[in-house]
Amino acid sequence: MSLRTPPIRLRRLTALVSLAVLILALAVMAVTGVRMALNANANRTIAALASGRDVPVAPDAPDRLLLARAHFLMIRDRLDEAQPLVDRLAASGSPLAVAGLYDLANARLAVAVSFLEKTEIDPAVPQVRLAKAGYRAALVRAPDFWDAKYNLDIAMRLVRDFPQIEQDQQDEAQETPKRLWTDLPGLPKGLP
């Protein structure tokens, strides 16, 4: 048997397949390079937020950037600014939404406790209710999240939820106001 050189068609086909593989490999490398650059940029932003610098984050940023920015705002008691970021995480169905909801609920509960320590009840009640709503939302997404269950229990002890009695509008219209103390002839005087 003698070795023959492959036909020209086979050489061309081999060259085209090799070229296609090379182009595919270059495309994969380019996509990987872009992803690495984006991840490096996100990591720098997260590091800046963690070091205390107020770095803005785009609304369409990755979920981990939104969570980092929300956490930055929460620890500085800027809860109203952190709420939309957490809401965006929750609406996107991100797995980081649980962490955002839990952190925001903890921040609200801490604010409520600081009000209660100063015996300021009125501003504490809405913060506790918002914290309970945050814990419940986190538990909907992660029912086995024990820390959220525990903190919800603490918040429930601070401000109780009483069930609302539903009344028909007709019942309210038919009820007549009760007259109190109208049947008493007067104040009793001395001995009988």
C-alpha positions in Angstrom: 0.0 0.0 0.0 1.2 3.4 -0.9 0.2 6.6 0.8 -1.4 8.9 -1.5 -2.0 12.6 -1.0 -5.6 13.5 -0.2 -7.7 14.8 -3.0 -8.0 18.6 -3.5 -11.6 18.6 -2.3 -10.7 17.0 1.0 -7.9 19.5 1.5 -10.3 22.4 0.8 -12.9 21.0 3.1 -10.4 20.5 5.9 -9.2 24.1 5.4 -12.7 25.5 5.6 -13.5 23.5 8.7 -10.3 24.6 10.3 -11.1 28.2 9.4 -14.6 27.9 10.8 -13.3 26.4 14.1 -10.7 29.2 14.3 -13.4 31.9 13.8 -15.7 30.2 16.4 -12.8 30.1 18.9 -12.0 33.8 18.3 -15.7 34.7 18.8 -15.9 32.7 22.0 -12.7 34.4 23.2 -14.1 37.9 22.3 -17.4 37.2 24.2 -15.4 35.9 27.2 -13.2 38.9 27.2 -16.2 41.3 27.1 -17.8 39.4 30.0 -14.6 39.5 32.0 -14.3 43.2 31.4 -17.9 43.8 32.5 -17.3 41.6 35.6 -14.2 43.5 36.5 -16.0 46.8 36.2 -18.9 45.5 38.4 -16.4 44.2 40.9 -14.7 47.7 41.0 -18.1 49.3 41.6 -19.0 46.9 44.4 -15.6 47.4 46.0 -16.1 51.2 45.8 -19.5 50.9 47.4 -18.1 48.6 50.1 -15.4 51.1 50.9 -18.0 53.9 51.5 -17.8 55.8 48.2 -21.2 56.8 46.8 -21.1 55.4 43.3 -24.2 55.6 41.2 -25.5 52.4 39.6 -27.5 52.3 36.3 -31.1 51.1 36.6 -30.4 48.2 34.2 -27.2 47.1 36.1 -26.7 43.5 37.0 -28.5 42.3 40.1 -25.4 42.1 42.3 -24.7 45.8 41.6 -28.3 46.7 42.5 -28.0 44.8 45.7 -24.6 46.4 46.6 -26.0 49.9 45.9 -29.2 49.1 48.0 -27.0 47.8 50.9 -24.9 50.9 50.7 -28.0 53.1 51.0 -29.5 51.0 53.8 -26.6 51.2 56.1 -26.7 55.0 55.7 -30.5 55.1 56.6 -31.5 56.1 53.1 -34.2 53.5 53.0 -36.5 55.5 50.6 -33.7 55.4 48.0 -33.0 51.7 48.5 -36.6 50.7 48.2 -36.8 51.0 44.4 -33.6 49.0 43.9 -35.0 46.2 46.1 -38.3 46.4 44.2 -36.5 46.1 40.9 -34.7 43.0 42.2 -37.9 41.5 43.4 -39.7 42.2 40.2 -37.0 40.6 38.1 -37.3 37.3 40.1 -33.6 37.4 40.9 -32.3 35.0 43.5 -30.7 38.1 45.2 -34.2 39.5 45.8 -34.5 37.5 49.0 -31.3 39.1 50.4 -32.4 42.6 49.3 -35.9 42.2 50.9 -34.4 40.8 54.1 -31.7 43.5 54.4 -34.3 46.3 53.8 -36.7 44.7 56.4 -33.8 44.5 58.9 -32.9 48.2 58.3 -36.6 49.2 58.8 -36.8 47.2 62.0 -33.6 48.8 63.3 -35.1 52.3 62.6 -38.3 51.2 64.4 -36.4 50.0 67.4 -34.4 53.3 67.6 -37.8 55.1 67.6 -39.1 52.8 70.3 -36.0 53.4 72.4 -36.8 57.1 72.4 -40.4 56.2 73.2 -41.6 57.6 69.8 -44.4 55.2 69.1 -46.1 56.9 66.1 -43.1 56.9 63.7 -42.1 53.3 64.7 -45.4 51.6 63.8 -45.2 52.1 60.0 -41.6 51.1 60.0 -42.4 47.8 61.8 -45.3 47.2 59.4 -43.0 47.7 56.4 -40.4 45.4 58.0 -43.0 42.7 58.4 -44.1 43.1 54.8 -40.4 42.7 53.7 -39.9 39.6 55.8 -43.1 38.1 54.4 -42.0 38.8 50.9 -38.7 37.2 51.5 -40.4 34.2 53.0 -42.6 33.8 50.0 -39.5 33.5 47.8 -37.6 31.3 50.4 -40.0 29.6 52.8 -37.1 27.9 54.8 -35.3 31.2 55.5 -35.1 30.8 59.3 -33.6 34.2 60.0 -36.5 35.9 58.2 -38.9 33.8 60.2 -37.2 34.7 63.5 -37.1 38.5 62.7 -40.8 38.4 61.5 -41.7 36.9 64.9 -39.9 39.7 66.6 -41.6 42.3 64.5 -45.0 40.7 65.1 -44.4 41.0 68.8 -43.6 44.7 68.5 -46.8 45.6 66.6 -49.6 43.1 66.5 -51.8 42.5 63.4 -55.4 42.4 64.3 -57.9 41.0 61.8 -60.2 43.5 60.2 -63.9 42.8 60.7 -65.7 43.1 57.4 -69.0 44.9 57.6 -71.5 45.3 54.8 -72.3 48.9 53.8 -76.0 48.0 54.5 -75.2 47.1 58.1 -73.6 50.4 58.7 -76.6 52.3 57.3 -79.2 50.3 59.3 -77.4 50.7 62.6 -78.6 53.5 64.7 -76.1 55.1 67.1 -76.5 53.8 70.6 -77.5 56.4 73.1 -75.5 56.1 76.2 -76.5 57.5 79.6 -79.8 58.8 78.4 -81.9 56.5 80.6 -80.4 57.6 83.9 -82.6 60.0 85.7 -79.8 61.8 87.4 -76.8 61.3 89.6 -77.4 59.3 92.8 -77.3 61.4 96.0 -76.3 60.1 99.3 -78.0 57.3 101.2 -81.2 55.6 100.3 
